[in-house]
């Protein structure tokens, strides 16, 4: 099972690295995450009732989380049942898993931020970073844009690549699809807001659990490929717990230490300043060249991840 599932993941990684998810294909069939998101949106409208008591909304949110995850996994199991045995089935299943590993798109999104920032076009850089972060980008200076892009790179390396790879190697296509359902639920309803604090509670907690191991593995990958692994490891160990997320701080602190820059810190959401602690706070703010170096670390980490998966598949 481990060898077969690793082959599935390796095929998906290779296709994503080579092709991403082409726009023409997105226009033709959409994207599995958007299909899952459509179901989450419908359940949100049907079950998240404004006049319900908090405990009722929490129960409804748990039902929604289980329904979305369960249905997604059932679809993946059905696909697996329809696949032929052996290598052919593993290769075809890898093609199905291909859009669920967002390795290339994350790289391209950060490049889209870097390009205008290097050209001193702050407005275009803000527009680009707004596509990958939820904070108010209108107040960001160049250093703030650079921080936001590196934070997103670190966190989404875990959420978008390492976590689906990890669960894919463990459980095959159902593991990848189940994880993407959990992560989509968290991104859509797992917010600490009046509308979702109760309804999204279960989705946020399940996502925290699903990312517990992948987030720490991502941090270790950044440490391993860094030119200053000891500094990166110390920063991760010291500052990961300062982050508001129980998981995101691990890859973020490791990347901050690897680049010798500070990340996180105060930011504005919906017009309200949140006083987040700094990660690797004694270091300077990142500059455009630090984003370039961050992308280099990302590429090396992804190569290391692919080598580990290949070892699982063929050794």
N, C-alpha and C positions, 0 to 999 in steps of 0.2 A: 504493500500500500504506500509506504513512504517513498519508494523509488518512483512509482507511477504518479503520485501527486506532485513530486518534485519536477518530473518531466512536464506535467501540465503547467506548472508555474514558470518553468524555464521557457517554454514556448510563448507564454503570455508576455513575459519580460522581453524576450527577443523581438516579438512583433511590435510591442509598444516602443522599444528603443529605436527600431527602424522606421516606424510609420506614425507613431502617435495614434490619435483617433481622427482620421481625415475628415475634413469638413463635408466632402461629398457623401461620405458614409453616414455622418451625423445627420445630414439633410435627408438621407434616404430612410434610415431606420431609427434615428434618434440616438439615445444612449441609455443603457440599463439603469444608471443612477437616476436619470430623469423619470424613468418608468416607476422606480421605487418612490421617488419624490412625489409623483402624482398620486400614488396610493396614500402616502403620509398626509398630503394636503387634504384629500377627501375625508380621511378619518379625523383630521383636525377639525374640519368644518362640522362633521356629524357628531363628534363625541365631546369636543372641548366647549362645553356650554357655559356661557358667562354667568348664568344664575345658579349654577351648581355649587355645592359646598366644596371646600378644598379637598376633603378626603374623597369625595365623589369624583372630582377631576383627576386626582392622583390615581384612583382605581381605573378610570376610563383611559388615562394615559398608559397605564401598564397593559391594559387590554390591547390598545393600539400598537404598542411596541412589540408585544408577543405576536399579534396578528401579522404585522408587516414582516417581522423576522421569520416567523414560521412559514408564511406563504412563499417568501423568497427562497428559503432553504428547500421547500417542497418542489419548487420549480427546478432548482439545481439538481435535486435528486432524480427528478423525472428525466432531465436532459442526460444525466449520467446513465440512467437505465436504458435510454435509447441509443447510446453510443456503442459501437462495436468493441470487442475485447482487444487487449494488447496495445501495441504501440500506435496503431491507427486511431484507436479510441482516445488515447492520451493526447495525441497531436490535435485531433479535432476538438477535444475538450479545452486544450490550451487556446485554440482560436476563439472559443466561446468566452474564455476568461480574459482574453486580450483587453477589452475596454475597461476592465475593472482594476487595472493597475496603472496609475496615473504618473508614471515616472517621467516621460518626455514632456507632458503638458506642464508639470510643475517647473521644470527647467526653463521652458519657453516663456512662461508667465514672468519669471524673475528676470530673464533677459529683456523682456518688454519694459520692465522698470529700469533696468540698468542703462539701456540705450539712450533714452531722453535725459536721464540723470547725468550721464557723462557729457551730454551736449548742453548741460546747464538749462534744460527746459523743464523747470520744476512743475509747471502745470500738467504737462503730458506725463511726467513721472507720477504725479499724484493720481491722475486718472488711471494709469496702469496698475498702481499698487491698490487702488480701490477695488479692483477685481479679485484680489486675493486676501484682503483683510476686512474686518467689520468696523474698524474705528473711523472716526471723522478725519478724513485725510486733508480737508481744507486748511487745517491748522498746522500741518506738518512742514517743517523745513527740510532741506536736503538730507540732513542726518536722520531726521525722523522717518523719511521715506526709506532710507537705507536700512534703518533698524527694522521697520515694518516688513520689508521684503525678506530680510534674513530670518526674522522670527517665523514668517510664513513658510519659508523654505525648510527650516528645521522642523516645525510642527507637522507640516504636510509630507515631509519625507517619511515620518512615522505613520501618519494616518492614511496617506495616499499610496504608499509603496510597501514599506516594511510590514505593516500590519496585515494587509491582504496576502502578501507573500508568506508570512508566518502561518496564518490560518489556512492558507492554501496548501502548504507543505504538510500541515497536520491533518487536515480533513478534506483536501481536494477542492473541487468546484463548490460544494456546499459551504465549505469554510470561507472561501473568498466571498461568495454571494451573501452569506449570513453576516459576515463582517461589514460589507458595504451597506447592507440594510441597517445595521446598528449605527454605523457612522452617519448615514443619511438622516436617520431619526434624530440623532443628537444635533446635527447641524441645523435641522429645521425647527425642532421643538424643544431641544435640551437647553433652553436659555433661562437665566434668572431674571425673568420679567414678570409683571403681573399676569400676563396671559398664559405663560408657560411654566411658571415656577412649580405649580402642582402637576399640571398635565404632562410636562416634560421630565418630571423627576425620574421616573423609571428609565426613560431613554438615556438620560445623562449618566445615571449610575451604571447601566449596562455597558455604555461606551467606555466609561472609566475602567471597568473590569476587562473589557476586550482589549484595551490598549496598554494594560499594565506591563506585560512582557515586551511587546513590540517597541514601546517608547524607550525602554531601557536598552534594548538591543540597538536601536537607532543611535542613541548616545554613544554606545560602545563602538559602533561602526565609525562615527565621526572621530572618536579618540584614536582608533586604529590607523586611520589614513592621514591623520594630522602630522605635520612636521614638528609639532610640539605636543606629543601625546600626554606627557606628564602634566603640563599646564591644563590641557583640555580635561583630563581626568579629574584633577583637583577642582577645577571650576564646576564640573558636573556634580561631583560629590558634595561640594560646599553649597552650591546655589540652586540645585534642582528643586529643593523643597520650598524655596521662596516663591515659586510661581503659584498663581491662583489655581492652576490645574494640577492634579496629582500626577499627571503624565507628561504634559508638554514641556515642563521645566527640564527634563532630562536631555532631550536632543538640543533644546535651545541653549542650555548652559554649556553643553559640550561644544557646540558650534561657536559660542561666544569665546570660550577658552581657546579653541583651536585658532581663531582669528585674532585673539587678543583685542576684542572690542566689547563694549557693554551693550546689552539688549534689554528688552522689556522697559520698565520705568513707567512714569505717569503717561496716560493717554486719554483722549476724549472719545466717549461713546454717547451718541445722541445728545450732544451739547453738554454732557456732564463729565467733569474731570474725575478719573479714577486714579488713586495714588498707588500704583503698582510698584513694588520694590524692583530695584535694578538687579540684573543678572550679570555677574562679573563686573560689578559697578566701579571698580577702581580703574578700569581700562577706558580708553577714549571712545568717542562715538565712531561708528563705522562711516567710511567714505566709499565712493563708487568702486575704487580698486578692491575694497574689502568684499563687495558683492561678487566681483570677479573671482576672488580667491575662494569665497564661499561656494560658488558654483563649481569650482575645481574640486573642492572637498566633496561636494555632492556627487559629482561624476565618479570620483574614486570610490566613494562609499557604495554607490550603486554597482560598480564593477565588483567590489568585494562581496556584496550581497549575491550577485549572480554567480560568482565562483562558489560560494557556500551552497547555493541551491544546486549547482552542477555536481558538486561533491555528493550531495544527498541523492542525486539522480543516478550517478554512474559509478560510485565507489561502494 
